[in-house]
Amino acid sequence: MDKAAMLQEILKANPRDAFARYGLAMDYASKDDLVASLAEFATLLRDNPEYTPGYFMAAQTLVRAGRTADAKQHLALGIASAARTGNSHAQGEMQAMLDELTLDS
């Protein structure tokens, strides 16, 4: 069973499993299936809005897909999530990426 199939089995049992959903989104991204990856990130963040790493990786995937405006929106939401959860490291990384994207536009 490949990684995606294994994660899908976990998600059948528990569709809101943040770790499995994140792993599936990342697996799709690693295979350049950006549409599937972004769909999984959307589900992840809908069901687990405080799963801060999801915002950062979704933003990176959106940039790869040429959707910079959407990436900026995800980063802003992620920065707010990081502030709420006290994750200053993630907050700083997302702010740096947002600053870079803003300078490039």
Summary of the structure (lengths in Angstrom):
residues: 105
radius of gyration: 13.7
end to end distance: 42.7
largest distance: 43.7
contacts: 322
relative contact order: 0.11
helix: 82%
strand: 0%
